[in-house]
Amino acid sequence: MAWIRLVSDEQATGRLAKSYRSAIDRAGRVFGIVRAMSPAPAVLDASMQFYSRIMFAKAGLTRRQRELIAVVVSSA
């Protein structure tokens, strides 16, 4: 079984603390998927930039369709 040392809100400093604040501003809390990337703040930032580009793109699917796809993928 894999084990990842998660960084709590109180332990986060520097770049990670900024990413956690952004997560709280965006979603009201730091979700597990964000916390799972906490040992690698650069990976977390790149992942969130990728997510934002996909979810908020102007062309293609609507935001609602993108969210529905995310729910289905997450449940699978």
C-alpha positions in Angstrom: 0.0 0.0 0.0 1.3 3.5 -0.9 1.8 6.1 1.8 2.2 9.8 1.2 3.2 12.2 4.0 0.5 14.9 3.8 1.3 18.4 4.8 -1.4 20.0 7.1 -2.6 23.6 6.7 -0.6 24.5 9.8 2.6 22.9 8.5 2.5 24.5 5.0 5.0 27.2 4.3 6.1 29.2 1.4 4.9 28.1 -2.0 2.7 25.3 -0.5 1.0 27.7 1.9 0.1 30.0 -1.0 -1.3 27.0 -2.9 -3.4 26.0 0.1 -4.7 29.5 0.4 -5.7 29.5 -3.2 -7.5 26.1 -2.7 -9.4 27.5 0.2 -10.3 30.7 -1.8 -11.5 28.5 -4.7 -13.2 25.6 -2.9 -13.6 26.6 0.7 -11.1 24.0 1.9 -8.0 22.0 0.9 -9.3 18.8 -0.7 -7.5 15.5 -0.5 -6.3 15.5 -4.1 -4.6 18.8 -3.5 -3.1 17.6 -0.1 -1.8 14.4 -1.8 0.5 16.6 -4.0 1.7 18.6 -1.0 5.1 17.0 -0.8 5.8 18.4 -4.3 4.5 22.0 -4.5 5.8 22.5 -8.0 3.8 19.5 -9.2 0.7 20.8 -7.3 1.0 24.2 -9.0 1.4 22.7 -12.5 -1.5 20.4 -11.9 -3.8 23.3 -10.7 -2.7 25.4 -13.8 -3.6 22.5 -16.0 -6.9 22.0 -14.2 -7.8 25.7 -14.6 -7.0 25.7 -18.3 -9.2 22.7 -18.9 -12.1 23.7 -16.7 -12.3 27.4 -17.7 -11.5 27.1 -21.4 -13.7 29.3 -23.6 -14.3 26.7 -26.4 -15.6 23.2 -26.6 -17.6 21.8 -23.7 -19.6 23.9 -21.3 -18.3 24.3 -17.7 -21.2 22.1 -16.6 -20.3 19.3 -19.0 -16.7 19.4 -17.8 -17.8 19.2 -14.2 -20.1 16.2 -15.0 -17.2 14.4 -16.7 -15.0 15.1 -13.7 -17.7 13.6 -11.4 -18.0 10.5 -13.5 -14.2 10.0 -13.7 -13.8 10.6 -9.9 -16.5 8.1 -9.1 -14.9 5.5 -11.4 
